[in-house]
């Protein structure tokens, strides 16, 4: 009988430990959704800014750029704001580029086709760490204000539900253990 209680206790301990861990799946985002990566039309110059504000990016996610007769340049902040295509960090022209977001912080992308960046084919995103909360404004000094809303904040009710379920499960296990 004592062995059974010990066994049940060990099983319960591992189940509770597993319930308290959180696992977040990585996501792959298609840049621009249905329009992909292309020079925006004259009436839609904010398309990539609007696209980025509707998403929340985390370390481990990736961006998929789909394009034709174009390219993607990963650039520094200054090069992004000045549409400088001369010294990119990375350059891609394969038509289907996937970029892994491997660190928190700002990432800057522009088209490598001359004048496309100046016509708003550029993207700036904020990547959050695994457990980092988004800020409402990036607070970038000496730059024009860019709408980088991080997306909807998770509600605290999810945490309450998790704690409540864990508490209920723990109470159930203690009840079973004391009955045995």
N, C-alpha and C positions, 0 to 999 in steps of 0.2 A: 504494500500500500504506500509506503514511504517513497519507493522508487517511482511510483506513478505520479505522486505529487511533484517530485523533482523534475520528472520528464515534462509534465504539463507546465511547470514554472518556466523551464528553459524554452519551450515552444512559445509561450506567451511573451517572454522577454524578447525573443527574436522578432516576433510579429509586431510588437510595439515599436521596437527600434526601426523596423522597416517602414512602419507607418509614419514615423516622424521625419524621415528623410524626404527630400523633395527632388524630383527628377524633372528637368525641363528638356524637351526635345528641341533640337536645332531646327531652324526653318530656313528654307531657301525662298528668297523673294525675287520675282521677276520684275526688274526695273521697268517702270512705266506701265505695268500690267499689260493690257491688250495692245497698246501702241508700241511697246518695246523702247529701244534706244534709238532715237532719231531726232532730227532738228524739229523743234516744235513749230506749229503754225503761228502766224502773226497774232492770231486771236487767242492763243493758248500758251503764252510764254512762261507761265507759272506751273506748267504741268509736272515737272520733276520736283519742285518745291512742295506742291500740293500732295504729290504721291508720297514723298518722304514724311510729311506731317501726319499722314494717316497710318503710319507703321511704327512699330516699336522694335528696334534692333538690339540684339544681345550678342555678346561674345559667343562664337560658335555658329552663328547664323551665316548665311552666304547670300550674295547678290548674283543674279543671273542677268547678264546683259545680252539681249538678242538684237542683232542689227545686220544691215547690208550696206556695203560701200561706205563704211564708217570705221571708227575705232573708239576705244576706251582708254583714257589715260588716267592713272592714279597720280595725283599731284599734291604738292604742298599748298597750304592756305593762300600764300601770296599768288601763286600761279593760278589757283582757282579764281580769285577775285580779279585778276588781270588777264585771264584767258591766255596764259602763256603756255604754249605747247612745246617749247624748246627743251625743257629738262624734266620730263616726267619721272616719277619714282618707278612706275611700271607702265608698259604700253602693250595693248592687245589689239589685234585686227582680224581675229579668226571668225567673227560673226556670231559666236556663242561663247561668251566669256563668263566664267564663274569665279567670283572673288570671295574668299573666306574672310570673315570679319574676326580676326584673331586677337583683338585687343580692344579695350574700351577707349572711347574718345571720338573725335571728329575724323571722318574720312571725306576726301574730296575727289570728285571724278569730273572730267571734262571730255568732250569729243576732241579727237585729234585732227578732225577736218578743219582747215582754216575757216574762221568766221562762224562755225556752228556754235561754239561756246558763247560768242558775243550775241548770238540769237537765242540764248538761254538753254542750250543743250549742255547742261552741267547739273551736277547733283552733289549735295552735301548732306551727310547723314551723321547722326549722333548714335554711337554704339555704347550701350550700357553694359556694365559688368553683370555677372550672373545674378547678384542680389542687390543691385544698385537701383535706386528709385530715380525716375526721370525728373529733370528740372524743367520748369516752365519756360525758361529762356537760357540759351547757352552763354549769354553775357560775353560775347566776343568783342574786345575793345577795338576801336578804329575800323570797324567794318559796318556796312549797312545792316540794319536789322533784318534778319531772315526768319521766316516762320518755321521754326523747328519744333513744333509741338511734338511731344514724345508719344502721343497716342493716349488711349484711356488708361487711367491709373487703376491698378487692381483694387478692388474694394476690400475693406478690412473684414467684411463678413465671411470671406473665404477662410480666413485664419480662424475665426470663431467657430465655424463649422468643423474645421479640422480638429481643433482642440476639443470640441464637444464630442465628436466621434471617437477620438482617442480616449477620452474620459469614460464614455459609455462602454467601449470595448474593454478597458482596464477593469471597470466595475464588474462586467460580465465574467471576465477571467477570474477575478478574485472570488466571485460567488461560486464558480465551478470548483476552484481549488479548495475552498473551505468545505464544500459538500463532499469531496472525495475522501 
